[in-house]
Amino acid sequence: MQVRGFEEARAQFGRIPIRNDGLCRCLLEIWQMEGASAFFKGLRPTLLKSFVSISCRFTVYEQICRFLLYQKHS
């Protein structure tokens, strides 16, 4: 575990100047500092979670429909 340099990093932590110039300025700064990919961070896990959730719901729905149709015709 590396501890050297921790105190210097801790002294500088949180000293980033924060300006509240509005949404457009914030978006522009994100674009300039991190690029376009910064706006899509976390998109893949979110889409994967949604895909799994919707797939499970649809499967359960279809199975219930089939079960009810089977019960109706029996």
JOKANOR-V886506 format. One record per helix or strand. SS is the DSSP state (alpha for helix, beta for strand). FROM is the first residue (numbers start at 1). TO is the last residue. If there is no record, write none. Layout:
((SS;FROM;TO) (SS;FROM;TO))
This chain:
((alpha;6;12) (alpha;23;34) (alpha;36;40) (alpha;43;73))
